[in-house]
Every structure is written in C-alpha cells, then in structure tokens.
C-alpha cells in the first residue's frame, strides 16, 4: 500500500487524490476482512498464492492486474472496468513488478 501511495503522490494533486481513494478502498477492504476474523487467515494465504502465481514468468501479462482487482477492488466479483479504476490497478501491478525486478537486479 505504501509503495502505491508513494508513487501516486509523485503525480501531484491528482495522484494524491487518487491515493486517498485507493487508501479508502483498502481500509474498507481490511475492515470487511477483519469483521470475518475466522476467514481472515484463509483469505490472506489465498491472496498470497494468487499474487505469487500472477508474478511467475509464465503468467499472463495482465494476470497480476486481474488478481489485484479481484482481491482488493472488487467487493462483488464484478469484472474489471475499463476506466480510471483500471488505471489504478494497472499502476499498482506495474509497481509490484518493478519491485520484483529491482530486487532481482540488486
């Protein structure tokens, strides 16, 4: 979350506003998951498995973006929209991939 917010902040006022929106969605998602405390661990590990699979070399190019949408942004299982929300999810997945590449290089 921090990495995504930090990157959005670099985009100026619009990035800060988008960061606030992303943070509010994230906080809402955490609150929903914590309210289901018995399921929290299952959800957490399920998400990690999905993120790891999406970052494998043979994963589809847009797989991480789809997993982020499904696990973070979509409360109802809806398809990813083709609008500003998609741009946010793409930015987050791009940053995650850059972190993975930077870790491999350094």
N, C-alpha and C positions, 0 to 999 in steps of 0.2 A: 504494500500500500504506500509506504513511504517513498519508494522509488518512483512509482507512478505520479504521486503528488508533486514530488520534487521536479520531475520532468515537465509536468503541466505548468508549474509555476514559471518556468523559463519562457513560456509563451505569452507572458504579460497578463493583463487583466482578464482576457477571455480564458486563458489557461487556468488562472486562479479560480474563476467562476466554475469552470468545468471540474476542476479538482474538488471544489466544495460539493458539487453534485455527486461525483464519484465517491467521496468520503461519506456522504449521507446514505447513499445506496449500500455501501459496505457496512456502515454501522447498523442500518436496518437489517441487513442480512445476518450479521452477527447476533443481533438481538433475537431474531427469529430462531436461529440455530440454538442459541443458549436456552431459549424457552423450551426447547425439546432436548434437554440435557442428556437424557438417556440415549439419544440418537447422535449426539454431537461427535463422539469419537468415531462412530461408523461413517458419518458424513465426512469428517476430516480425512480419514485414511482413504476413503473412496475418491475424494478430490485429489489427493496426492497421487494416487495411482493414475488418475486421468491426466493430470498435468505431466507426470513423467512420461507416459505413453505419447502425449502430444509433442514432446520435445525429442523423441527418438529420431534418428536420421531418416528412417523410412516412413515417418508420419506425413500425412498430407500437409501441404503448405499452410492451409488455413485451420488446421486441427486445434492448435492452441487457442486461437481466437474463438473457435466454436466452444471449446471446453470452458474458457473464461466466461463466455456469455451464459452458458448453461448453469455453471456453478456459482456465479457471482451476480449477474444482472437479471436473469430470468426467474421470476418468482413462480411463474405458472407453466413453465416448459415451452413457452412460445418460441417461434423461430426468431433468429436474429434479424432485426430490422435493417433496412438499407438507409441509414440516416446518421445523425450525429452520435447516437449510441454506438453504432458500429465503428465509427471513427475512434471512439474512446477505447473500445475493446481491442481494436487493432493496435492502438498506441501502447496499451498495456502488454499485449502479447509481443510486440516488437521490442519493448524494453526488457522483457523477460529473456528473449532470445539473445539480445545484446549482452546481458549479464552472463549468460551461459558461454557465449563466445569469448568475452573478456576473461572469464575465469579460466578457460582453456588456453588462452594465449599467455596470460601472466601466471 
